[in-house]
Amino acid sequence: MDTQQPAHKASPEEIEADIERQREQLANTVNELQEQVQVRVKATAKQAAIVAAAAVVVAAVVIVVKRRRS
């Protein structure tokens, strides 16, 4: 059975400093992820706008072609 004890017990101040450091790291990670999601959302929105515009153009061409044939 291993009965080794930690070499150093952290003081309350050290624990609080560690918690604060971890909070800052977590906040930075969340911000980075949020930026990545925003970039993807903007790209997806642009793609959707392009597809919608293309669909309108195709529909207009189909209407014009049908009217000319009749």
N, CA, C and O atoms as a printed pandas DataFrame, in Angstrom:
     atom_number atom_name residue_name chain_id  residue_number  x_coord  y_coord  z_coord
0              1         N          MET        A               1    0.839   -1.175    0.000
1              2        CA          MET        A               1    0.000    0.000    0.000
2              3         C          MET        A               1    0.882    1.234    0.000
3              4         O          MET        A               1    1.847    1.320    0.759
4              5         N          ASP        A               2    0.543    2.196   -0.861
5              6        CA          ASP        A               2    1.337    3.409   -1.000
6              7         C          ASP        A               2    0.901    4.427    0.052
7              8         O          ASP        A               2   -0.257    4.844    0.072
8              9         N          THR        A               3    1.804    4.817    0.906
9             10        CA          THR        A               3    1.460    5.764    1.969
10            11         C          THR        A               3    2.193    7.079    1.799
11            12         O          THR        A               3    2.360    7.822    2.766
12            13         N          GLN        A               4    2.637    7.380    0.576
13            14        CA          GLN        A               4    3.329    8.640    0.354
14            15         C          GLN        A               4    2.363    9.794    0.514
15            16         O          GLN        A               4    1.206    9.719    0.098
16            17         N          GLN        A               5    2.851   10.858    1.121
17            18        CA          GLN        A               5    2.042   12.059    1.283
18            19         C          GLN        A               5    2.569   13.115    0.316
19            20         O          GLN        A               5    3.744   13.083   -0.052
20            21         N          PRO        A               6    1.726   14.040   -0.094
21            22        CA          PRO        A               6    2.177   15.091   -0.998
22            23         C          PRO        A               6    3.355   15.848   -0.382
23            24         O          PRO        A               6    3.413   16.055    0.830
24            25         N          ALA        A               7    4.280   16.251   -1.231
25            26        CA          ALA        A               7    5.459   16.966   -0.756
26            27         C          ALA        A               7    5.092   18.349   -0.239
27            28         O          ALA        A               7    5.759   18.888    0.644
28            29         N          HIS        A               8    4.014   18.925   -0.802
29            30        CA          HIS        A               8    3.652   20.291   -0.430
30            31         C          HIS        A               8    2.136   20.398   -0.360
31            32         O          HIS        A               8    1.439   20.037   -1.308
32            33         N          LYS        A               9    1.633   20.887    0.744
33            34        CA          LYS        A               9    0.197   21.165    0.852
34            35         C          LYS        A               9   -0.021   22.612    0.458
35            36         O          LYS        A               9    0.636   23.520    0.967
36            37         N          ALA        A              10   -0.948   22.806   -0.451
37            38        CA          ALA        A              10   -1.215   24.159   -0.933
38            39         C          ALA        A              10   -1.946   24.960    0.134
39            40         O          ALA        A              10   -2.833   24.459    0.826
40            41         N          SER        A              11   -1.548   26.211    0.242
41            42        CA          SER        A              11   -2.220   27.121    1.174
42            43         C          SER        A              11   -3.529   27.575    0.532
43            44         O          SER        A              11   -3.706   27.441   -0.679
44            45         N          PRO        A              12   -4.436   28.107    1.329
45            46        CA          PRO        A              12   -5.687   28.620    0.757
46            47         C          PRO        A              12   -5.435   29.676   -0.325
47            48         O          PRO        A              12   -6.155   29.729   -1.323
48            49         N          GLU        A              13   -4.426   30.506   -0.128
49            50        CA          GLU        A              13   -4.107   31.537   -1.111
50            51         C          GLU        A              13   -3.631   30.909   -2.423
51            52         O          GLU        A              13   -3.975   31.381   -3.506
52            53         N          GLU        A              14   -2.839   29.842   -2.314
53            54        CA          GLU        A              14   -2.366   29.149   -3.512
54            55         C          GLU        A              14   -3.522   28.468   -4.245
55            56         O          GLU        A              14   -3.581   28.463   -5.475
56            57         N          ILE        A              15   -4.420   27.907   -3.478
57            58        CA          ILE        A              15   -5.588   27.259   -4.076
58            59         C          ILE        A              15   -6.448   28.287   -4.804
59            60         O          ILE        A              15   -6.898   28.048   -5.924
60            61         N          GLU        A              16   -6.674   29.435   -4.159
61            62        CA          GLU        A              16   -7.466   30.495   -4.788
62            63         C          GLU        A              16   -6.786   31.017   -6.049
63            64         O          GLU        A              16   -7.451   31.282   -7.051
64            65         N          ALA        A              17   -5.460   31.165   -6.003
65            66        CA          ALA        A              17   -4.715   31.629   -7.179
66            67         C          ALA        A              17   -4.828   30.601   -8.305
67            68         O          ALA        A              17   -4.974   30.969   -9.471
68            69         N          ASP        A              18   -4.762   29.325   -7.961
69            70        CA          ASP        A              18   -4.888   28.268   -8.967
70            71         C          ASP        A              18   -6.287   28.270   -9.574
71            72         O          ASP        A              18   -6.437   28.118  -10.786
72            73         N          ILE        A              19   -7.300   28.439   -8.746
73            74        CA          ILE        A              19   -8.682   28.496   -9.237
74            75         C          ILE        A              19   -8.846   29.681  -10.184
75            76         O          ILE        A              19   -9.463   29.546  -11.241
76            77         N          GLU        A              20   -8.304   30.832   -9.819
77            78        CA          GLU        A              20   -8.402   32.026  -10.662
78            79         C          GLU        A              20   -7.693   31.806  -12.002
79            80         O          GLU        A              20   -8.203   32.207  -13.049
80            81         N          ARG        A              21   -6.529   31.174  -11.968
81            82        CA          ARG        A              21   -5.788   30.882  -13.194
82            83         C          ARG        A              21   -6.605   29.948  -14.088
83            84         O          ARG        A              21   -6.683   30.150  -15.300
84            85         N          GLN        A              22   -7.210   28.928  -13.483
85            86        CA          GLN        A              22   -8.028   27.987  -14.252
86            87         C          GLN        A              22   -9.262   28.671  -14.834
87            88         O          GLN        A              22   -9.674   28.365  -15.953
88            89         N          ARG        A              23   -9.853   29.596  -14.078
89            90        CA          ARG        A              23  -11.017   30.344  -14.580
90            91         C          ARG        A              23  -10.627   31.168  -15.809
91            92         O          ARG        A              23  -11.354   31.207  -16.802
92            93         N          GLU        A              24   -9.479   31.817  -15.725
93            94        CA          GLU        A              24   -9.011   32.631  -16.849
94            95         C          GLU        A              24   -8.750   31.754  -18.075
95            96         O          GLU        A              24   -9.102   32.125  -19.195
96            97         N          GLN        A              25   -8.139   30.604  -17.861
97            98        CA          GLN        A              25   -7.888   29.684  -18.977
98            99         C          GLN        A              25   -9.201   29.209  -19.589
99           100         O          GLN        A              25   -9.336   29.137  -20.811
100          101         N          LEU        A              26  -10.158   28.890  -18.740
101          102        CA          LEU        A              26  -11.461   28.435  -19.225
102          103         C          LEU        A              26  -12.162   29.544  -20.004
103          104         O          LEU        A              26  -12.740   29.293  -21.061
104          105         N          ALA        A              27  -12.112   30.767  -19.485
105          106        CA          ALA        A              27  -12.731   31.901  -20.179
106          107         C          ALA        A              27  -12.078   32.111  -21.540
107          108         O          ALA        A              27  -12.767   32.366  -22.527
108          109         N          ASN        A              28  -10.766   32.006  -21.597
109          110        CA          ASN        A              28  -10.062   32.149  -22.877
110          111         C          ASN        A              28  -10.477   31.049  -23.853
111          112         O          ASN        A              28  -10.697   31.312  -25.036
112          113         N          THR        A              29  -10.581   29.835  -23.361
113          114        CA          THR        A              29  -10.986   28.715  -24.211
114          115         C          THR        A              29  -12.403   28.924  -24.732
115          116         O          THR        A              29  -12.668   28.697  -25.912
116          117         N          VAL        A              30  -13.302   29.349  -23.873
117          118        CA          VAL        A              30  -14.686   29.599  -24.283
118          119         C          VAL        A              30  -14.731   30.706  -25.336
119          120         O          VAL        A              30  -15.467   30.603  -26.317
120          121         N          ASN        A              31  -13.945   31.764  -25.132
121          122        CA          ASN        A              31  -13.917   32.857  -26.111
122          123         C          ASN        A              31  -13.394   32.384  -27.457
123          124         O          ASN        A              31  -13.932   32.762  -28.498
124          125         N          GLU        A              32  -12.356   31.566  -27.451
125          126        CA          GLU        A              32  -11.810   31.039  -28.697
126          127         C          GLU        A              32  -12.837   30.167  -29.417
127          128         O          GLU        A              32  -12.996   30.264  -30.634
128          129         N          LEU        A              33  -13.527   29.323  -28.667
129          130        CA          LEU        A              33  -14.548   28.466  -29.268
130          131         C          LEU        A              33  -15.693   29.305  -29.830
131          132         O          LEU        A              33  -16.220   29.007  -30.902
132          133         N          GLN        A              34  -16.073   30.348  -29.106
133          134        CA          GLN        A              34  -17.146   31.227  -29.564
134          135         C          GLN        A              34  -16.751   31.905  -30.876
135          136         O          GLN        A              34  -17.575   32.026  -31.782
136          137         N          GLU        A              35  -15.505   32.344  -30.982
137          138        CA          GLU        A              35  -15.038   32.965  -32.218
138          139         C          GLU        A              35  -15.078   31.969  -33.373
139          140         O          GLU        A              35  -15.475   32.322  -34.484
140          141         N          GLN        A              36  -14.671   30.733  -33.118
141          142        CA          GLN        A              36  -14.695   29.709  -34.166
142          143         C          GLN        A              36  -16.120   29.445  -34.632
143          144         O          GLN        A              36  -16.369   29.303  -35.829
144          145         N          VAL        A              37  -17.047   29.379  -33.698
145          146        CA          VAL        A              37  -18.451   29.137  -34.046
146          147         C          VAL        A              37  -18.988   30.308  -34.860
147          148         O          VAL        A              37  -19.702   30.104  -35.842
148          149         N          GLN        A              38  -18.649   31.536  -34.460
149          150        CA          GLN        A              38  -19.133   32.707  -35.189
150          151         C          GLN        A              38  -18.615   32.704  -36.628
151          152         O          GLN        A              38  -19.355   33.040  -37.552
152          153         N          VAL        A              39  -17.368   32.334  -36.820
153          154        CA          VAL        A              39  -16.806   32.264  -38.168
154          155         C          VAL        A              39  -17.575   31.237  -38.993
155          156         O          VAL        A              39  -17.908   31.490  -40.151
156          157         N          ARG        A              40  -17.855   30.090  -38.402
157          158        CA          ARG        A              40  -18.593   29.042  -39.121
158          159         C          ARG        A              40  -20.014   29.485  -39.431
159          160         O          ARG        A              40  -20.531   29.210  -40.514
160          161         N          VAL        A              41  -20.647   30.171  -38.484
161          162        CA          VAL        A              41  -22.019   30.640  -38.700
162          163         C          VAL        A              41  -22.046   31.652  -39.843
163          164         O          VAL        A              41  -22.927   31.603  -40.701
164          165         N          LYS        A              42  -21.079   32.567  -39.850
165          166        CA          LYS        A              42  -21.031   33.558  -40.932
166          167         C          LYS        A              42  -20.809   32.883  -42.274
167          168         O          LYS        A              42  -21.441   33.245  -43.266
168          169         N          ALA        A              43  -19.922   31.911  -42.310
169          170        CA          ALA        A              43  -19.651   31.191  -43.559
170          171         C          ALA        A              43  -20.904   30.453  -44.016
171          172         O          ALA        A              43  -21.235   30.465  -45.202
172          173         N          THR        A              44  -21.595   29.818  -43.091
173          174        CA          THR        A              44  -22.818   29.089  -43.426
174          175         C          THR        A              44  -23.894   30.050  -43.924
175          176         O          THR        A              44  -24.623   29.736  -44.865
176          177         N          ALA        A              45  -23.992   31.209  -43.299
177          178        CA          ALA        A              45  -24.978   32.204  -43.730
178          179         C          ALA        A              45  -24.665   32.694  -45.130
179          180         O          ALA        A              45  -25.570   32.876  -45.944
180          181         N          LYS        A              46  -23.376   32.911  -45.420
181          182        CA          LYS        A              46  -22.994   33.334  -46.772
182          183         C          LYS        A              46  -23.344   32.252  -47.785
183          184         O          LYS        A              46  -23.870   32.543  -48.859
184          185         N          GLN        A              47  -23.053   31.014  -47.442
185          186        CA          GLN        A              47  -23.369   29.904  -48.348
186          187         C          GLN        A              47  -24.870   29.816  -48.582
187          188         O          GLN        A              47  -25.312   29.595  -49.709
188          189         N          ALA        A              48  -25.651   29.987  -47.531
189          190        CA          ALA        A              48  -27.107   29.928  -47.668
190          191         C          ALA        A              48  -27.607   31.060  -48.556
191          192         O          ALA        A              48  -28.512   30.859  -49.366
192          193         N          ALA        A              49  -27.029   32.245  -48.411
193          194        CA          ALA        A              49  -27.430   33.383  -49.248
194          195         C          ALA        A              49  -27.087   33.125  -50.706
195          196         O          ALA        A              49  -27.867   33.454  -51.600
196          197         N          ILE        A              50  -25.932   32.542  -50.946
197          198        CA          ILE        A              50  -25.520   32.229  -52.320
198          199         C          ILE        A              50  -26.461   31.193  -52.936
199          200         O          ILE        A              50  -26.873   31.332  -54.088
200          201         N          VAL        A              51  -26.795   30.171  -52.179
201          202        CA          VAL        A              51  -27.707   29.130  -52.669
202          203         C          VAL        A              51  -29.081   29.725  -52.953
203          204         O          VAL        A              51  -29.704   29.402  -53.965
204          205         N          ALA        A              52  -29.549   30.585  -52.070
205          206        CA          ALA        A              52  -30.861   31.205  -52.273
206          207         C          ALA        A              52  -30.847   32.082  -53.525
207          208         O          ALA        A              52  -31.797   32.066  -54.308
208          209         N          ALA        A              53  -29.779   32.841  -53.709
209          210        CA          ALA        A              53  -29.679   33.695  -54.887
210          211         C          ALA        A              53  -29.631   32.848  -56.160
211          212         O          ALA        A              53  -30.261   33.181  -57.163
212          213         N          ALA        A              54  -28.891   31.774  -56.106
213          214        CA          ALA        A              54  -28.803   30.877  -57.269
214          215         C          ALA        A              54  -30.167   30.277  -57.571
215          216         O          ALA        A              54  -30.541   30.143  -58.736
216          217         N          ALA        A              55  -30.909   29.916  -56.537
217          218        CA          ALA        A              55  -32.240   29.344  -56.739
218          219         C          ALA        A              55  -33.170   30.362  -57.389
219          220         O          ALA        A              55  -33.976   30.002  -58.246
220          221         N          VAL        A              56  -33.068   31.617  -56.995
221          222        CA          VAL        A              56  -33.895   32.672  -57.589
222          223         C          VAL        A              56  -33.535   32.841  -59.064
223          224         O          VAL        A              56  -34.421   32.970  -59.908
224          225         N          VAL        A              57  -32.256   32.842  -59.371
225          226        CA          VAL        A              57  -31.813   32.992  -60.760
226          227         C          VAL        A              57  -32.312   31.811  -61.603
227          228         O          VAL        A              57  -32.815   32.003  -62.710
228          229         N          VAL        A              58  -32.172   30.612  -61.081
229          230        CA          VAL        A              58  -32.644   29.434  -61.815
230          231         C          VAL        A              58  -34.146   29.510  -62.032
231          232         O          VAL        A              58  -34.629   29.220  -63.127
232          233         N          ALA        A              59  -34.883   29.893  -61.014
233          234        CA          ALA        A              59  -36.333   30.002  -61.144
234          235         C          ALA        A              59  -36.696   31.052  -62.199
235          236         O          ALA        A              59  -37.607   30.844  -63.001
236          237         N          ALA        A              60  -35.985   32.165  -62.194
237          238        CA          ALA        A              60  -36.267   33.216  -63.179
238          239         C          ALA        A              60  -35.978   32.722  -64.588
239          240         O          ALA        A              60  -36.751   32.994  -65.507
240          241         N          VAL        A              61  -34.888   32.007  -64.773
241          242        CA          VAL        A              61  -34.535   31.468  -66.085
242          243         C          VAL        A              61  -35.597   30.471  -66.548
243          244         O          VAL        A              61  -36.005   30.489  -67.709
244          245         N          VAL        A              62  -36.037   29.615  -65.654
245          246        CA          VAL        A              62  -37.065   28.630  -66.004
246          247         C          VAL        A              62  -38.351   29.339  -66.429
247          248         O          VAL        A              62  -38.983   28.936  -67.406
248          249         N          ILE        A              63  -38.733   30.365  -65.722
249          250        CA          ILE        A              63  -39.955   31.106  -66.062
250          251         C          ILE        A              63  -39.817   31.760  -67.438
251          252         O          ILE        A              63  -40.724   31.686  -68.266
252          253         N          VAL        A              64  -38.679   32.395  -67.667
253          254        CA          VAL        A              64  -38.460   33.063  -68.954
254          255         C          VAL        A              64  -38.478   32.046  -70.089
255          256         O          VAL        A              64  -39.106   32.292  -71.119
256          257         N          VAL        A              65  -37.812   30.927  -69.927
257          258        CA          VAL        A              65  -37.749   29.906  -70.958
258          259         C          VAL        A              65  -39.156   29.356  -71.233
259          260         O          VAL        A              65  -39.529   29.174  -72.392
260          261         N          LYS        A              66  -39.930   29.093  -70.192
261          262        CA          LYS        A              66  -41.285   28.568  -70.370
262          263         C          LYS        A              66  -42.166   29.569  -71.095
263          264         O          LYS        A              66  -42.968   29.177  -71.943
264          265         N          ARG        A              67  -42.036   30.854  -70.783
265          266        CA          ARG        A              67  -42.872   31.869  -71.430
266          267         C          ARG        A              67  -42.507   32.011  -72.895
267          268         O          ARG        A              67  -43.378   32.233  -73.736
268          269         N          ARG        A              68  -41.232   31.886  -73.206
269          270        CA          ARG        A              68  -40.812   32.025  -74.615
270          271         C          ARG        A              68  -41.283   30.846  -75.450
271          272         O          ARG        A              68  -41.555   30.997  -76.641
272          273         N          ARG        A              69  -41.380   29.676  -74.837
273          274        CA          ARG        A              69  -41.807   28.478  -75.563
274          275         C          ARG        A              69  -43.312   28.488  -75.837
275          276         O          ARG        A              69  -43.776   27.848  -76.781
276          277         N          SER        A              70  -44.064   29.204  -75.021
277          278        CA          SER        A              70  -45.506   29.157  -75.227
278          279         C          SER        A              70  -46.009   30.246  -76.137
279          280         O          SER        A              70  -47.209   30.326  -76.399
